[in-house]
Amino acid sequence: MPDSGTVCVYFVASPLQYLAARCIARQIEKGARQVLVWYKPGLKSVIVPDEWDACTYMPWPRWEPMPGPFGRLRQLRANIRMVAALVGRCDNLILHSAVFDTESINYFLRALPAMSGARSMHARILPDGLISTRRYQLNLHKRIAQRVRGLRRLAAPELVYSRFKGDRIGSDADFVDRIYVLPGLPNEYPASKTVVLPPLVDIRDVSDDVLVSRDARARRALVVGQPLVDKGHMNEADAARTTMEIHDYLVEQGITDVDYKAHPKDDGFGLRHPDYRLIEPSGALESYLASTPYDLVLGVRSTTLLFARQIYPASTKVIGFGWARIRFKSPKEKDDMTKTFLACGVELR
């Protein structure tokens, strides 16, 4: 592989992160070689290989270690060699990830520049939905774990852990020079580092009549599911009440054409009523929304509601239900999340 000037590497684990990476590659880092690495198996259906100079799935060492002794350590080393082969030789290296404290990503900060011959390296943070609206300080356990991970270099010299303080995702780290954020979403990052991304979904080619509705006499709604009970956001009784509240509201609005998008981690299809039609978009949900008109998008506290509000015109109602029943981790989380949804134009009930 010939030497490249700049190579951008994107570590992604969700459709949102993938869309953000694609946006950066297309509009911000146009002249660079683009390498995509995804580490969630279910993301494969979203990936379009032709959009990248190179792409690969990377096994997460903790969950998919190599067989035999020290399988986790050997998988870490194999991952670095695999990505380094895709990167090749370069002068400048830019690594993108939604978080940099995790060992499966952090070791690349030191290993990839050394293996690629890069003279400079920058780390940049990808947006990760609601997680990106707040700071998460490294607790004592996390700080100790950073030091323990540094011991791996005794067995594998290339596994040098880059320690940092402050926010867990790495926003305060010296090696992070840019933090990408989504338009309209508040954040607590240093203003000197934040860069607002353009819209992740290009809707310029979608006509206004399609965006509003295909047929005013057949209004459509989308209900966005969430694992409310499994994640501890609601008990079963409150989740059931919220499900019926959404259904009753749709009946009051005279809407019978209702699609339901289940959350990937919600096998119980929370919020789904028998009247709804289950949909399974093949690509990223955000891209699906941009090409599919809805008059209402309803849910509870899903990040999808925020993106729907950004994608659809004002004539489309976006509403979060059951807000008083949600169990938040703290009053601050409730206050922050409420402000975020309201600031983005999501109606809360």
Rosetta silent file (secondary structure, phi, psi, omega in degrees, C-alpha in Angstrom):
SEQUENCE: MPDSGTVCVYFVASPLQYLAARCIARQIEKGARQVLVWYKPGLKSVIVPDEWDACTYMPWPRWEPMPGPFGRLRQLRANIRMVAALVGRCDNLILHSAVFDTESINYFLRALPAMSGARSMHARILPDGLISTRRYQLNLHKRIAQRVRGLRRLAAPELVYSRFKGDRIGSDADFVDRIYVLPGLPNEYPASKTVVLPPLVDIRDVSDDVLVSRDARARRALVVGQPLVDKGHMNEADAARTTMEIHDYLVEQGITDVDYKAHPKDDGFGLRHPDYRLIEPSGALESYLASTPYDLVLGVRSTTLLFARQIYPASTKVIGFGWARIRFKSPKEKDDMTKTFLACGVELR
SCORE:     score description
SCORE:     0.000 S_00000001
   1 L     0.000  128.209 -179.890    0.000    0.000    0.000 S_00000001
   2 L   -67.557  158.422  178.087    1.495    3.415   -0.961 S_00000001
   3 L   -63.811  143.596  176.976    2.101    6.079    1.666 S_00000001
   4 E  -115.548  152.578  176.910   -0.861    8.354    2.417 S_00000001
   5 E   -69.608  -64.573 -179.240   -0.811   11.914    3.660 S_00000001
   6 E  -125.773  135.335  175.400   -3.652   11.713    6.183 S_00000001
   7 E  -121.705  128.487  175.359   -5.619    8.654    7.288 S_00000001
   8 E  -104.009  129.349  177.435   -8.832    8.942    9.310 S_00000001
   9 E  -115.643  132.155 -178.473   -9.903    5.939   11.381 S_00000001
  10 E  -119.889  117.640  174.472  -13.431    5.735   12.780 S_00000001
  11 E   -97.552  114.637 -174.015  -14.310    3.293   15.596 S_00000001
  12 E  -127.464  150.803 -178.223  -18.118    3.023   15.656 S_00000001
  13 L  -136.762    7.132 -179.271  -20.648    0.999   17.630 S_00000001
  14 L  -152.133  159.273  175.981  -24.054    2.443   16.674 S_00000001
  15 H   -57.455  -37.380  179.221  -25.933    3.722   13.627 S_00000001
  16 H   -62.948  -46.693  178.863  -25.656    7.265   14.970 S_00000001
  17 H   -62.018  -37.555  178.788  -21.887    7.005   15.301 S_00000001
  18 H   -64.021  -44.772  179.486  -21.733    5.544   11.799 S_00000001
  19 H   -64.167  -37.985  177.454  -23.722    8.431   10.321 S_00000001
  20 H   -64.831  -43.267  178.601  -21.516   10.924   12.145 S_00000001
  21 H   -61.390  -43.384  179.699  -18.377    9.199   10.827 S_00000001
  22 H   -63.706  -39.336  178.206  -19.785    9.231    7.297 S_00000001
  23 H   -62.787  -44.536  179.497  -20.623   12.929    7.609 S_00000001
  24 H   -64.002  -44.398 -179.228  -17.089   13.749    8.758 S_00000001
  25 H   -62.880  -39.683 -176.478  -15.534   11.665    5.982 S_00000001
  26 H   -77.665  -38.354 -168.066  -17.709   13.267    3.296 S_00000001
  27 H  -113.862  -19.672 -175.670  -17.726   16.887    4.394 S_00000001
  28 L  -114.287  -37.933 -177.581  -14.811   17.565    6.744 S_00000001
  29 L  -116.108   49.318 -172.624  -11.978   15.145    5.895 S_00000001
  30 L   -59.058  -37.432 -173.572  -12.560   14.861    2.153 S_00000001
  31 L   -86.687   -1.626 -175.477   -8.917   14.473    1.119 S_00000001
  32 L   -89.938  163.111  169.870   -7.965   11.801    3.636 S_00000001
  33 E   -79.482  132.151 -171.955   -7.961    8.038    3.356 S_00000001
  34 E  -109.385  120.522 -178.492  -11.050    6.816    5.224 S_00000001
  35 E  -121.996  122.063 -179.740  -10.929    3.634    7.342 S_00000001
  36 E  -106.705  133.897  176.469  -14.010    2.395    9.196 S_00000001
  37 E  -128.058  118.783  177.260  -13.863   -0.081   12.093 S_00000001
  38 E  -113.932  144.330 -173.511  -17.103   -1.296   13.677 S_00000001
  39 L  -128.323   19.172  170.136  -17.203   -3.443   16.803 S_00000001
  40 L  -118.370  116.970 -175.331  -20.883   -4.300   17.295 S_00000001
  41 H   -52.755  -37.811 -176.946  -21.935   -7.326   15.174 S_00000001
  42 H   -67.954   -8.773 -178.344  -25.466   -5.994   14.670 S_00000001
  43 H   -80.798  -10.125 -174.444  -24.108   -2.918   12.919 S_00000001
  44 H   -56.413  -36.969 -176.967  -23.162   -4.862    9.804 S_00000001
  45 H   -67.859  -18.497 -179.172  -26.513   -4.220    8.104 S_00000001
  46 L   -87.484  -27.808 -172.499  -25.917   -0.460    8.321 S_00000001
  47 L   -70.188  134.267  172.895  -22.408   -0.475    6.846 S_00000001
  48 L  -114.117   96.319 -173.545  -21.963    0.424    3.159 S_00000001
  49 H   -55.864  -33.658 -177.258  -18.402   -0.792    2.347 S_00000001
  50 H   -65.827  -14.900  179.565  -18.193    1.147   -0.918 S_00000001
  51 H   -80.865   -4.652 -174.279  -18.339    4.410    1.041 S_00000001
  52 L  -126.576  151.780  174.663  -14.943    3.693    2.623 S_00000001
  53 L   -70.219  -31.185  176.364  -11.406    3.146    1.427 S_00000001
  54 E  -158.596  146.211  176.522  -11.233    0.226    3.864 S_00000001
  55 E  -152.980  154.107 -179.041  -13.524   -1.183    6.535 S_00000001
  56 E  -160.078  156.219  170.488  -13.617   -4.151    8.883 S_00000001
  57 E   -87.415  137.409  179.978  -15.368   -5.661   11.861 S_00000001
  58 L  -118.227  116.666  177.637  -13.245   -5.713   15.030 S_00000001
  59 L   -62.499  136.461  177.100  -14.012   -8.286   17.750 S_00000001
  60 L   -79.921  115.833 -171.091  -14.339   -6.720   21.186 S_00000001
  61 L   -54.712  -36.082 -177.630  -11.669   -8.532   23.257 S_00000001
  62 L   -67.394  -36.768 -176.066  -13.690   -8.691   26.459 S_00000001
  63 L   -98.875  -22.958 -179.504  -16.670  -10.351   24.770 S_00000001
  64 L  -131.727   61.987  179.823  -14.934  -12.137   21.900 S_00000001
  65 L   -71.433  159.109  173.847  -11.477  -13.186   23.132 S_00000001
  66 L   -67.323  150.450  178.199   -9.323  -15.574   21.165 S_00000001
  67 L   -66.591  151.310  176.715   -9.574  -19.196   22.331 S_00000001
  68 L    95.769 -177.115 -178.336   -6.961  -20.449   24.738 S_00000001
  69 L   -61.892  145.379  177.019   -4.817  -18.780   27.406 S_00000001
  70 L    53.432   37.134 -177.046   -4.588  -14.978   27.439 S_00000001
  71 H   -61.583  -35.024 -179.708   -7.250  -14.811   24.731 S_00000001
  72 H   -68.027  -44.195  179.079   -8.209  -11.238   25.594 S_00000001
  73 H   -64.075  -43.053 -178.685   -4.620  -10.000   25.377 S_00000001
  74 H   -67.567  -33.342  177.471   -3.988  -11.792   22.106 S_00000001
  75 H   -68.208  -39.487  176.457   -7.204  -10.385   20.625 S_00000001
  76 H   -56.657  -47.206 -178.162   -6.132   -6.858   21.552 S_00000001
  77 H   -67.361  -39.197  178.897   -2.836   -7.336   19.744 S_00000001
  78 H   -64.801  -38.529  178.459   -4.510   -8.950   16.733 S_00000001
  79 H   -61.853  -42.983 -179.267   -6.947   -6.032   16.469 S_00000001
  80 H   -64.381  -43.336  178.745   -4.107   -3.526   16.400 S_00000001
  81 H   -63.969  -38.887 -178.622   -2.254   -5.455   13.692 S_00000001
  82 H   -64.691  -47.809 -179.149   -5.448   -5.775   11.634 S_00000001
  83 H   -68.601  -38.195  178.533   -6.277   -2.059   11.740 S_00000001
  84 H   -60.587  -36.891  178.426   -2.645   -1.091   11.164 S_00000001
  85 H   -65.598  -35.280  177.425   -2.664   -3.165    7.964 S_00000001
  86 H   -72.111  -35.201 -179.023   -5.708   -1.248    6.733 S_00000001
  87 H   -71.662  -43.448 -177.292   -4.158    2.097    7.611 S_00000001
  88 L    72.244 -157.127  178.613   -0.810    1.413    5.966 S_00000001
  89 L   -88.825  139.885 -179.968    1.901    4.089    6.000 S_00000001
  90 E  -155.745  165.428  176.728    0.884    7.705    6.523 S_00000001
  91 E   -91.753  -40.194 -176.316    2.109   11.091    7.702 S_00000001
  92 E  -126.682  137.963 -177.505   -0.928   12.136    9.736 S_00000001
  93 E  -126.781  128.911  178.144   -3.339    9.956   11.684 S_00000001
  94 E  -122.970  116.876 -178.035   -6.742   11.039   13.013 S_00000001
  95 E  -103.836  130.464 -179.469   -8.575    8.609   15.309 S_00000001
  96 E  -117.347  133.775  176.372  -12.306    9.006   15.945 S_00000001
  97 E  -158.460  155.581  177.928  -14.267    7.306   18.716 S_00000001
  98 L   -77.460  -17.611 -178.316  -17.212    8.094   20.990 S_00000001
  99 L  -154.343  145.463 -177.312  -15.105    7.213   24.044 S_00000001
 100 L  -122.504    5.319  178.122  -11.394    6.828   24.749 S_00000001
 101 L   -85.775  -20.269 -178.453  -11.174    5.321   28.221 S_00000001
 102 L   -69.879  138.258 -174.620  -12.001    1.807   27.078 S_00000001
 103 H   -63.511  -31.486 -175.880   -8.945   -0.393   26.619 S_00000001
 104 H   -68.894  -17.584  176.448  -10.089   -1.773   23.273 S_00000001
 105 H  -108.576  -40.293 -172.235   -9.812    1.707   21.724 S_00000001
 106 H   -56.866  -41.258 -176.383   -7.287    3.484   23.925 S_00000001
 107 L   -61.335  -23.852  178.583   -4.282    1.338   22.991 S_00000001
 108 H   -65.361  -25.382 -177.359   -4.614    2.446   19.359 S_00000001
 109 H   -58.520  -35.251 -179.537   -3.631    5.986   20.404 S_00000001
 110 H  -102.165  -33.983 -174.252   -0.019    4.930   20.857 S_00000001
 111 H   -73.912  -43.798 -175.545    0.212    1.749   18.790 S_00000001
 112 H   -64.951  -45.202  177.482   -1.156    2.973   15.440 S_00000001
 113 H   -58.196  -40.398 -179.267    1.118    6.007   15.017 S_00000001
 114 H   -65.820  -39.598 -176.330    4.153    3.833   15.755 S_00000001
 115 H   -80.178  -23.397 -178.771    3.092    1.100   13.303 S_00000001
 116 H   -96.647   -9.488 -177.528    2.042    3.505   10.530 S_00000001
 117 L    76.164   15.683 -177.493    5.028    5.820   10.797 S_00000001
 118 L   -65.952  136.674  178.174    2.727    8.801   11.379 S_00000001
 119 L   -86.299  -18.687  177.764    4.478   11.991   12.458 S_00000001
 120 E  -142.223  150.527  178.898    1.329   13.399   14.040 S_00000001
 121 E  -141.347  134.833  174.678   -1.795   11.944   15.658 S_00000001
 122 E  -127.010  143.765  175.964   -5.035   13.605   16.732 S_00000001
 123 E  -112.411  136.093 -177.856   -7.954   12.023   18.582 S_00000001
 124 E  -134.248  143.715 -172.165  -11.483   13.263   18.013 S_00000001
 125 E   -98.636  130.965  177.509  -14.729   12.350   19.743 S_00000001
 126 L   -87.233  148.614  176.389  -17.830   11.209   17.865 S_00000001
 127 L   -69.027  148.411 -176.897  -21.325   12.162   19.114 S_00000001
 128 L  -137.657   46.168  176.121  -23.183    9.425   20.955 S_00000001
 129 H    69.344 -139.581 -176.781  -26.732   10.678   21.417 S_00000001
 130 H   -65.002  -26.391  178.200  -27.852   11.724   24.893 S_00000001
 131 H   -58.005  -32.351 -176.117  -24.592   10.481   26.391 S_00000001
 132 H   -80.214    0.214  179.442  -22.875   13.364   24.628 S_00000001
 133 H   -92.013   -8.259 -176.606  -24.979   16.002   26.367 S_00000001
 134 L  -133.754  160.135  174.618  -23.384   15.413   29.791 S_00000001
 135 L   -96.444  144.121  179.030  -19.976   14.936   31.347 S_00000001
 136 L  -125.905  101.122 -175.207  -19.152   11.714   33.184 S_00000001
 137 E   -67.337  143.067  175.842  -16.251   12.168   35.577 S_00000001
 138 L   -67.521  122.283  177.596  -13.777    9.328   35.986 S_00000001
 139 L   -84.728  178.159 -177.032  -14.398    7.765   39.384 S_00000001
 140 H   -59.215  -42.266  179.986  -11.730    6.172   41.569 S_00000001
 141 H   -59.457  -43.464 -179.622  -12.363    2.720   40.098 S_00000001
 142 H   -65.443  -39.010 -179.563  -11.880    4.033   36.552 S_00000001
 143 H   -67.781  -37.242  176.756   -8.658    5.834   37.487 S_00000001
 144 H   -67.467  -40.247 -179.961   -7.242    2.704   39.077 S_00000001
 145 H   -60.951  -36.023  177.883   -8.261    0.673   36.030 S_00000001
 146 H   -59.832  -42.158 -179.169   -6.263    3.028   33.808 S_00000001
 147 H   -69.702  -38.783  178.524   -3.114    2.264   35.775 S_00000001
 148 H   -63.207  -41.587  179.256   -3.770   -1.476   35.755 S_00000001
 149 H   -63.380  -27.422  177.584   -4.219   -1.428   31.974 S_00000001
 150 H   -65.750  -19.564 -179.284   -0.835    0.213   31.689 S_00000001
 151 H   -72.300  -16.033 -178.421    0.758   -2.977   33.021 S_00000001
 152 H   -63.024  -24.035 -179.384   -0.059   -4.829   29.792 S_00000001
 153 H   -64.802  -18.266  176.713    2.972   -3.256   28.139 S_00000001
 154 H   -66.685  -30.836  178.651    5.124   -5.574   30.270 S_00000001
 155 L   -98.449  -27.483 -178.592    3.788   -8.492   28.198 S_00000001
 156 L  -139.773  101.920 -173.306    3.111   -6.609   24.953 S_00000001
 157 L   -56.552  -26.764 -178.033    5.251   -3.492   24.351 S_00000001
 158 L   -78.285  -12.590 -177.946    2.768   -1.995   21.856 S_00000001
 159 L   -89.793   76.208  178.791   -0.039   -1.939   24.447 S_00000001
 160 L  -101.077  117.504 -177.574    0.692    1.446   25.990 S_00000001
 161 L   -85.848  130.093  179.811   -2.371    2.899   27.735 S_00000001
 162 L   -91.281  103.489 -178.315   -2.815    6.680   27.433 S_00000001
 163 L   -78.414  153.290  177.131   -4.048    7.893   30.826 S_00000001
 164 L  -155.784  169.880 -178.744   -6.092   11.070   31.254 S_00000001
 165 L  -118.678  173.494  174.477   -8.223   12.864   33.830 S_00000001
 166 L    84.349 -130.002 -175.421  -11.656   14.439   33.962 S_00000001
 167 E   -66.982  137.871 -175.277  -14.441   13.300   31.650 S_00000001
 168 L   -63.243  -33.365 -176.911  -14.587    9.550   30.980 S_00000001
 169 L   -74.358  -15.959  177.942  -14.979    9.855   27.219 S_00000001
 170 L   107.208   12.012 -176.001  -11.737   11.822   27.005 S_00000001
 171 L   -64.189  -24.634  179.174  -12.988   15.348   26.330 S_00000001
 172 L   -93.566   -4.869 -175.495  -10.422   16.774   28.773 S_00000001
 173 L   -68.696  145.808  179.472   -7.521   14.663   27.493 S_00000001
 174 L   -64.489  -29.840 -176.683   -4.540   16.422   25.931 S_00000001
 175 L   -79.048  -10.383  178.076   -4.610   14.078   22.941 S_00000001
 176 E   -92.778  117.740 -179.262   -8.202   15.084   22.026 S_00000001
 177 E  -108.095   -6.104 -178.027   -8.236   18.224   19.894 S_00000001
 178 E  -153.787  139.019  177.312  -11.825   18.145   18.625 S_00000001
 179 E  -125.256  114.779 -179.903  -15.228   17.038   19.905 S_00000001
 180 E   -83.166  133.737  178.762  -17.994   16.687   17.333 S_00000001
 181 E  -127.560  160.239 -178.519  -21.492   17.547   18.538 S_00000001
 182 L   -89.985  144.363  179.501  -24.909   17.417   16.893 S_00000001
 183 L   -62.018  133.692  176.648  -26.770   20.593   15.903 S_00000001
 184 L    90.479  -15.335 -179.495  -29.387   21.613   18.434 S_00000001
 185 L   -95.753  129.007  177.685  -28.148   19.367   21.250 S_00000001
 186 L   -70.638  160.547  177.497  -26.647   21.055   24.314 S_00000001
 187 L  -153.172  166.896 -178.728  -23.328   19.847   25.706 S_00000001
 188 L  -116.628   23.670 -177.599  -20.901   20.483   28.559 S_00000001
 189 L   -84.616  161.464  175.547  -17.658   20.201   26.602 S_00000001
 190 L   -59.946  128.674 -176.990  -14.940   22.870   26.344 S_00000001
 191 L   -61.240  -28.859 -177.993  -16.086   25.392   23.735 S_00000001
 192 L   -68.710  -17.403 -177.672  -12.579   25.573   22.304 S_00000001
 193 L  -105.391  -18.902 -171.429  -12.792   21.925   21.252 S_00000001
 194 E   -79.357  141.135  175.533  -16.378   21.533   20.049 S_00000001
 195 E  -132.235  122.849 -179.557  -17.323   21.460   16.382 S_00000001
 196 E   -80.780  125.531  179.260  -20.993   21.278   15.355 S_00000001
 197 L   -74.972  152.535  168.793  -21.573   18.726   12.619 S_00000001
 198 L   -66.252  169.447  176.466  -23.746   19.435    9.590 S_00000001
 199 L   -52.404  134.183 -176.951  -27.042   17.484    9.437 S_00000001
 200 L   -72.431  -23.517  179.866  -26.224   13.767    9.445 S_00000001
 201 L  -118.133  126.472 -178.890  -28.946   13.003    6.916 S_00000001
 202 L   -86.768  111.789 -178.280  -29.129   14.951    3.667 S_00000001
 203 L  -110.194   18.313 -177.541  -32.788   15.736    2.920 S_00000001
 204 L   -64.963  -26.694 -176.782  -32.195   18.317    0.182 S_00000001
 205 L   -94.106    5.241 -179.984  -33.472   15.963   -2.486 S_00000001
 206 L   -98.929  123.669 -175.606  -36.697   15.097   -0.633 S_00000001
 207 L   -70.273  155.040 -177.124  -39.664   17.202   -1.729 S_00000001
 208 H   -61.037  -38.805 -177.494  -41.741   19.090    0.828 S_00000001
 209 H   -67.266  -30.494  176.784  -44.911   17.187    0.051 S_00000001
 210 H   -72.243  -40.037 -178.616  -43.151   13.891    0.752 S_00000001
 211 H   -65.727  -35.671 -177.726  -41.734   15.162    4.029 S_00000001
 212 H   -76.892  -55.114  178.544  -45.106   16.341    5.288 S_00000001
 213 L  -178.557  148.605  176.934  -47.254   13.402    4.229 S_00000001
 214 L   -75.406  -30.714 -175.177  -48.071   11.252    1.232 S_00000001
 215 L  -154.531  114.332 -176.921  -51.802   11.633    1.741 S_00000001
 216 L   -60.932  -21.282 -179.881  -53.475   14.043    4.134 S_00000001
 217 L   -86.513   -4.751  179.392  -56.373   11.602    4.459 S_00000001
 218 L  -132.173   69.469 -178.108  -54.073    8.831    5.671 S_00000001
 219 L   -66.151  144.410 -174.221  -51.989   10.365    8.434 S_00000001
 220 E  -121.587  152.157  177.748  -49.181    8.179    9.705 S_00000001
 221 E  -135.891  153.037  174.697  -47.387    7.791   13.008 S_00000001
 222 E  -122.955  127.988  174.201  -44.236    6.101   14.210 S_00000001
 223 E  -106.492  126.160 -176.221  -43.885    4.756   17.750 S_00000001
 224 E  -100.576  117.676 -177.810  -40.285    4.273   18.866 S_00000001
 225 L   -79.240  160.401  176.543  -39.758    1.421   21.324 S_00000001
 226 L  -149.809  150.436  175.344  -37.354    1.289   24.257 S_00000001
 227 L   -81.145   68.745 -172.411  -36.318   -1.350   26.838 S_00000001
 228 L   -65.014  -42.985 -177.852  -37.885    0.680   29.639 S_00000001
 229 L   -74.896  -48.228 -178.251  -38.347   -2.154   32.137 S_00000001
 230 L   -60.512  -33.644 -179.348  -35.100   -4.014   31.426 S_00000001
 231 L   -88.170   -2.125  178.405  -33.088   -0.799   31.769 S_00000001
 232 L    78.949   15.045 -179.655  -34.873    0.181   34.973 S_00000001
 233 L   -78.134  -26.007  177.405  -36.419    3.322   33.491 S_00000001
 234 L  -150.251  157.464  169.090  -39.940    2.189   34.463 S_00000001
 235 L   -85.128  172.410 -174.639  -41.633   -0.661   36.261 S_00000001
 236 H   -61.988  -39.221 -178.674  -43.941   -2.952   34.328 S_00000001
 237 H   -65.107  -43.190 -179.479  -47.139   -1.207   35.465 S_00000001
 238 H   -69.124  -37.064  177.618  -45.889    2.236   34.437 S_00000001
 239 H   -64.190  -39.842  178.788  -44.597    0.942   31.097 S_00000001
 240 H   -65.637  -40.605  178.640  -48.011   -0.612   30.417 S_00000001
 241 H   -64.694  -39.377  179.792  -49.779    2.653   31.304 S_00000001
 242 H   -67.315  -38.072  177.027  -47.477    4.589   29.010 S_00000001
 243 H   -59.656  -45.264 -179.957  -48.107    2.137   26.187 S_00000001
 244 H   -70.747  -33.408  178.409  -51.862    2.639   26.506 S_00000001
 245 H   -62.196  -42.547  178.148  -51.455    6.409   26.859 S_00000001
 246 H   -65.144  -44.667 -178.964  -49.676    6.543   23.500 S_00000001
 247 H   -63.270  -43.448 -179.692  -52.265    4.292   21.882 S_00000001
 248 H   -63.691  -37.464  178.656  -55.182    6.313   23.272 S_00000001
 249 H   -63.518  -42.344  178.391  -53.605    9.522   22.001 S_00000001
 250 H   -63.026  -38.970  177.795  -53.308    8.066   18.496 S_00000001
 251 H   -63.537  -43.075  178.902  -56.963    7.005   18.627 S_00000001
 252 H   -61.725  -33.179 -179.814  -57.946   10.534   19.668 S_00000001
 253 L   -81.830   -3.795  179.216  -55.996   11.902   16.713 S_00000001
 254 L    73.049   24.620 -178.544  -57.824    9.552   14.368 S_00000001
 255 L  -102.787  120.256  178.539  -54.586    7.844   13.244 S_00000001
 256 L  -112.972  -12.224  178.819  -54.788    4.131   12.516 S_00000001
 257 E   -92.381   92.480 -172.263  -51.737    3.822   10.245 S_00000001
 258 E  -124.669  124.722  174.404  -49.067    3.285   12.910 S_00000001
 259 E   -97.981  149.755  177.819  -45.579    1.841   12.499 S_00000001
 260 E  -126.706  123.880  176.650  -43.569    0.514   15.426 S_00000001
 261 E  -106.746  113.054 -179.214  -39.766    0.464   15.484 S_00000001
 262 L   -76.328  150.749  173.579  -38.430   -1.832   18.186 S_00000001
 263 L   -77.288  141.100 -178.278  -35.216   -1.095   20.042 S_00000001
 264 L   -56.712  -27.243 -177.153  -32.438   -3.630   19.210 S_00000001
 265 L  -103.014   16.459 -177.908  -32.108   -4.512   22.909 S_00000001
 266 L  -119.124   83.587 -179.432  -35.825   -4.775   23.643 S_00000001
 267 L   -66.995  -21.428 -178.708  -36.970   -8.303   22.878 S_00000001
 268 L   -84.828   -1.696  179.254  -40.232   -7.636   24.692 S_00000001
 269 L    53.365   53.172  176.966  -41.221   -4.852   22.278 S_00000001
 270 L   -59.189  139.595 -177.748  -42.016   -2.366   25.044 S_00000001
 271 L    81.902   -3.955 -178.709  -44.566    0.314   23.986 S_00000001
 272 L   -85.108  132.007  174.480  -45.902   -1.838   21.158 S_00000001
 273 L  -104.878  150.129  179.196  -49.670   -2.218   20.867 S_00000001
 274 L   -56.431  -21.559 -179.519  -51.254   -4.995   18.753 S_00000001
 275 L   -74.928  -13.723 -174.196  -52.652   -2.321   16.444 S_00000001
 276 L   -87.730  152.608  177.216  -49.170   -1.274   15.352 S_00000001
 277 E   -99.611  121.546 -179.995  -47.230   -2.596   12.370 S_00000001
 278 E   -73.815  128.671  177.776  -43.697   -3.722   13.204 S_00000001
 279 E  -117.368  151.408  179.160  -41.075   -2.289   10.840 S_00000001
 280 L  -136.699   80.198  179.115  -37.434   -3.300   10.449 S_00000001
 281 L   -57.906  140.310 -175.956  -35.527   -0.719    8.358 S_00000001
 282 L   -76.327  -27.693 -178.250  -32.476   -2.243    6.705 S_00000001
 283 L  -109.450 -157.804  178.477  -30.197    0.762    7.267 S_00000001
 284 L   -65.376  139.653 -177.325  -29.730    3.426    9.904 S_00000001
 285 H   -61.609  -36.055  179.919  -33.011    4.589   11.426 S_00000001
 286 H   -61.935  -40.118  177.437  -32.058    8.229   10.878 S_00000001
 287 H   -67.057  -38.612  177.273  -31.700    7.621    7.134 S_00000001
 288 H   -61.049  -43.229 -179.454  -35.028    5.791    7.111 S_00000001
 289 H   -61.894  -38.647 -176.971  -36.719    8.756    8.791 S_00000001
 290 H   -65.630  -22.784 -177.604  -35.337   11.155    6.195 S_00000001
 291 H  -109.613    2.458 -176.610  -36.975    9.204    3.382 S_00000001
 292 L  -127.655  116.854 -176.775  -40.223    8.191    5.127 S_00000001
 293 L   -77.228  136.159  172.142  -42.901   10.774    6.009 S_00000001
 294 L  -135.255  146.760  176.624  -44.642   10.679    9.385 S_00000001
 295 L   -91.388  -23.975  176.160  -47.105   13.118   10.903 S_00000001
 296 E  -140.248  140.511  171.480  -46.296   12.019   14.458 S_00000001
 297 E  -126.655  117.962 -171.462  -43.234   10.396   16.046 S_00000001
 298 E  -123.796  148.063  177.702  -43.937    9.171   19.581 S_00000001
 299 E  -172.256 -150.718  179.145  -41.890    7.502   22.294 S_00000001
 300 L  -120.217  -80.287 -179.360  -40.600    8.090   25.816 S_00000001
 301 L  -131.530   26.052 -179.090  -36.961    9.172   26.178 S_00000001
 302 L   -69.672  140.521  174.951  -35.406    7.698   23.049 S_00000001
 303 H   -59.929  -26.653  179.835  -32.654    9.652   21.311 S_00000001
 304 H   -57.343  -31.653  178.505  -34.565    8.954   18.095 S_00000001
 305 H   -62.867  -37.725  179.702  -37.103   11.589   19.148 S_00000001
 306 H   -66.203  -42.282 -178.839  -34.356   14.221   19.107 S_00000001
 307 H   -72.901  -33.158  176.177  -33.191   13.249   15.642 S_00000001
 308 H   -62.654  -38.957  179.098  -36.747   13.059   14.338 S_00000001
 309 H   -65.218  -32.498  178.492  -37.253   16.634   15.502 S_00000001
 310 H   -75.397  -33.130 -173.970  -34.154   17.675   13.573 S_00000001
 311 H   -83.659  -44.365 -172.566  -35.131   15.798   10.417 S_00000001
 312 L   -86.958  157.876  177.181  -38.864   16.490   10.089 S_00000001
 313 L   -71.954  170.455 -177.622  -40.611   19.841    9.498 S_00000001
 314 L   -61.308  -23.685 -179.111  -42.509   21.653   12.253 S_00000001
 315 L   -69.366  -16.620  176.505  -45.773   20.135   11.002 S_00000001
 316 L   -88.941  122.617  178.072  -44.643   16.742   12.313 S_00000001
 317 E   -81.671  134.004  175.494  -45.343   16.348   16.034 S_00000001
 318 E  -123.407  117.260 -170.083  -42.600   14.686   18.089 S_00000001
 319 E  -132.523  135.305  171.835  -43.765   13.753   21.593 S_00000001
 320 E  -103.217  124.459 -176.858  -42.259   11.962   24.593 S_00000001
 321 L  -102.617  163.603  173.431  -44.855   10.274   26.825 S_00000001
 322 L    67.448   23.287 -173.005  -44.793    9.031   30.421 S_00000001
 323 H   -60.768  -36.009 -178.855  -42.181   11.559   31.473 S_00000001
 324 H   -71.002  -15.491 -178.282  -43.450   11.734   35.078 S_00000001
 325 H   -95.086  -10.142 -175.666  -43.083    7.934   35.375 S_00000001
 326 L   -69.515  136.660  174.546  -39.462    7.702   34.247 S_00000001
 327 L   -93.975  108.134  177.922  -36.935    6.645   36.880 S_00000001
 328 L   -91.810  158.790 -179.812  -33.869    8.829   36.444 S_00000001
 329 L   -68.933  -28.543 -177.651  -30.527    8.137   38.074 S_00000001
 330 L  -160.989  161.836  175.226  -30.571   11.490   39.806 S_00000001
 331 H   -59.154  -34.103  179.538  -32.496   14.785   39.882 S_00000001
 332 H   -65.703  -41.400  178.710  -29.678   16.320   37.835 S_00000001
 333 H   -62.556  -42.685  179.019  -30.058   13.713   35.105 S_00000001
 334 H   -61.283  -45.396 -178.841  -33.801   14.372   34.982 S_00000001
 335 H   -63.982  -45.405 -178.867  -33.265   18.123   34.821 S_00000001
 336 H   -63.500  -44.500 -177.215  -30.555   17.861   32.149 S_00000001
 337 H   -69.602  -37.870  177.778  -32.516   15.457   29.982 S_00000001
 338 H   -62.104  -45.401  178.726  -35.725   17.461   30.292 S_00000001
 339 H   -61.837  -38.694 -178.853  -33.907   20.627   29.211 S_00000001
 340 H   -64.713  -48.088 -178.741  -32.331   18.791   26.282 S_00000001
 341 H   -64.359  -43.154 -179.543  -35.612   17.419   24.936 S_00000001
 342 H   -67.498  -38.762  179.733  -37.426   20.706   25.353 S_00000001
 343 H   -64.586  -28.751  179.324  -34.575   22.692   23.811 S_00000001
 344 L   -86.044   -4.834  177.124  -34.732   20.472   20.743 S_00000001
 345 L    93.630   15.288  177.179  -38.466   21.027   20.364 S_00000001
 346 L   -85.503  127.843  177.183  -39.730   17.663   21.642 S_00000001
 347 E   -77.909  135.227 -179.134  -43.080   17.939   23.413 S_00000001
 348 E  -113.992  136.001  179.786  -43.170   16.118   26.783 S_00000001
 349 L  -127.154    0.000    0.000  -46.309   14.644   28.362 S_00000001
